[in-house]
Amino acid sequence: LFTMLLVVTSNNLIVMWAAIEATTLSSAFLVGIYGQRSSLEAAWKYIIICTVGVAFGLFGTVLVYANAASVMPQAEMAIFWSEVLKQ
């Protein structure tokens, strides 16, 4: 639950992406906790599908950072959402 809250409240792009990944892992644990073979299979499928989605999310995050860094006077500030929204 904390990682889901961290995704929404994070101002830093790196922390946000790491929290999304942690949310995926904790959710996969909850899917597979039941202990049956079918729930373990579902947890692995969930991890595989979410890994593809998180990879696309990482690509989008890199694109946002690259575009923001190119138009901001201080490129290192492009990692913060509050600074990106000011531009």
LOKOLMAR-395723 format. One line per field, with one value per residue (C-alpha): x, y, z. Coordinates in Angstrom, 3 decimals. Layout:
% residues N
east: [X:...]
north: [Y:...]
up: [Z:...]
***
This chain:
% residues 87
east: [0.000:2.872:4.366:1.054:0.883:4.497:3.770:1.084:2.914:6.427:7.929:10.981:10.785:13.256:11.492:8.168:9.418:11.020:7.739:5.827:8.205:7.829:4.045:4.280:6.381:4.194:1.054:2.582:3.284:-0.356:-1.527:0.674:0.212:-2.742:-0.382:-1.992:-0.359:-2.817:-2.104:1.642:1.138:-1.016:1.671:4.335:2.082:1.347:5.060:5.776:2.916:3.669:7.361:6.486:4.196:6.788:9.389:7.102:6.585:10.337:10.680:8.002:9.688:12.998:11.276:9.674:13.022:14.880:12.357:12.170:15.961:16.280:14.033:14.933:17.802:19.111:18.872:19.297:16.019:14.090:13.859:11.310:7.655:7.104:9.870:8.660:5.144:6.488:7.886]
north: [0.000:2.351:1.907:2.791:5.957:6.761:6.581:9.234:11.561:11.347:14.473:12.645:10.633:7.986:7.442:7.251:4.564:2.559:2.722:1.466:-1.489:-2.166:-2.040:-4.693:-6.978:-6.589:-7.194:-10.348:-11.566:-10.997:-12.885:-15.888:-16.042:-18.448:-21.377:-23.334:-24.146:-21.973:-18.919:-19.381:-19.603:-16.472:-14.631:-15.499:-14.439:-11.198:-10.502:-11.165:-8.993:-6.180:-6.252:-5.466:-2.654:-1.243:-1.338:0.829:3.074:3.421:4.311:6.998:8.337:8.583:10.450:12.901:13.512:13.938:16.415:18.357:18.487:19.900:22.897:23.657:25.996:23.529:20.003:18.340:19.917:18.023:15.027:16.809:16.914:20.316:21.850:20.157:21.506:25.066:24.991]
up: [0.000:0.768:-2.691:-4.336:-2.241:-3.089:-6.830:-6.524:-4.129:-5.562:-7.089:-8.430:-11.670:-10.475:-7.154:-8.976:-11.359:-8.534:-6.599:-9.640:-9.848:-6.117:-6.496:-9.202:-7.028:-3.945:-6.003:-7.491:-3.977:-3.051:-6.143:-5.392:-1.612:-1.736:-2.132:-4.930:-8.234:-10.152:-7.982:-8.420:-12.178:-12.088:-10.110:-12.697:-15.557:-13.708:-13.277:-16.961:-18.212:-15.773:-16.638:-20.244:-19.100:-16.702:-19.489:-21.627:-18.604:-18.174:-21.846:-21.446:-18.319:-20.156:-23.001:-20.561:-18.882:-22.182:-23.538:-20.284:-19.959:-23.463:-22.758:-19.140:-18.275:-15.658:-17.043:-13.642:-12.465:-15.167:-12.852:-10.625:-11.706:-10.093:-12.215:-15.405:-14.890:-14.486:-18.037]
***
